Amino acid sequence: MIAYHLPARAFVTLDIYTTTGEKLVTLVRESQESGMHRVVWDGKGAKGEPMPPGQYLYHIKLPTCTQVRLIPLVAEGGVTAPR
């Protein structure tokens, strides 16, 4: 699960990438209200194909900042908490 807090309404883009920079899937691309938000990545790519266990990156972009974090995929469909 990926959790983030928005202090004010903002347009959010949240993408999953491989550690080599290949974009796999966009999980969020919309304007969201302020507050806590949670997104679950099911471990699949944009075409629904399961990704192998390993390290991935999530990239969250807001109008005021960008953040990149590691997210381990421990098994097909099983994502652990980001580091």
PyMOL commands that set and color helices and strands:
alter all, ss='L'
color gray80, all
select strands_A, chain A and resi 2-6+10-18+23-32+35-39+54-61+66-75+78-79
alter strands_A, ss='S'
color yellow, strands_A
deselect
rebuild
show_as cartoon
